[in-house]
Amino acid sequence: MPKKRKQKNVRRTTGKGGNYRPTKKGAGMTRKGVKAYRKANPGSKLKTAVTGKVKKGSKAAKRRKSYCARSLGQLKRSSAKTKNNPNSRIRQARRRWKC
């Protein structure tokens, strides 16, 4: 008897399970998506993007600095097409985080 494969969750930006922001709106997860993820994964510390003004040295500022450093590495390792496209998901997400 063949084993059944577990289906992967598909990232959707609209409709049922639309927990990801469309690229044009800055990519990343929505508030609703983070809430759903945390419900499905108790003990998770997942948070939404730091998009507003923050005080220098605050926790939010440190999260932003950390994300910007990580995402820069992702951007550097991506293809030339992605690096140079201002509408790529990574570039839009970095813009949303104010990197």
N, C-alpha and C positions, 0 to 999 in steps of 0.2 A: 504494500500500500504506500503510495508516494506521500511525502510530507507536504503539508500546506505551507506556503510561504507567507510570512507576515507582511502585510501591505505597509508601505511607508506612508507617513502623513505627507500630503502634498501641501506645499506652501501656497496659499491662496490669498489674494488681496481683496476679493469681493465674494459675496454670497456666503453660504454656510461655512463657518470655520475661517472667515476672512480676518485672520489675526495679524496680517502683515500689511504694512502701509505700502501703497503703490510707489514705484520708483520716483515718479514725478512729485510725490508728496514727502520725499525724504527717506524712503525705505525704512527698514526696522520694524519692530513690533508695535502694535497699537496697545493702548491701556487695557482694552478688553482681552487682547491676546495674552498679555502678561498675567492678567488675572486668571485666565483659563489655564495657562501653563502652571501657575503656582498651585491651583486647585488640583491639577493632575499629578503634580510633583510636590507633595508636602515637604516643608523644610527648605524649599528653594528660596534663594535670595535674589532672583531675577527682578530687575527694575527697568523702567522705561528710560529713554534718553534724557540726558541733562541738556535742556534746550534754552533755559532762561539765564538771566544774569546770576552770577554766583560770587560770593565773597572769596577773596584770595585765601587759599589755604583751607577752605572748608571741605567737608567730605565730598560734596557734589563737585567741587573744583578738582579734587584729587581723582574722582571717578572719570571726569571728563579728560583729564590729562592722561590717565591710564588708557582709556579707550582710544584717544587720538594716537598714542604711541603704538598700540596694537594694530589699529586699522592702517596706519602708515606702512607697517610691515606687510599687511595684506595687499595694499595698493602697489607696493614695490614688486611683490611677487606675481602680480596679475599680468595678463597679456598687454601688449602695447595698445591694442584696440580698447581695452577697458581703461587703462591708465589715461589715455588721451580723450576719452569720451566723457564730457561733463555730465551726461545723463546716466552714467553707469550706477548701479546700486551702491557700490562702495563710495563713490564720489558724492552721491546724493546724501548718503548716511553721514559722511564726514561733514558735509555742509550743515546738516541738521544739528549735529552735535557742536557746531561752531569750531571745528578743528582748523 
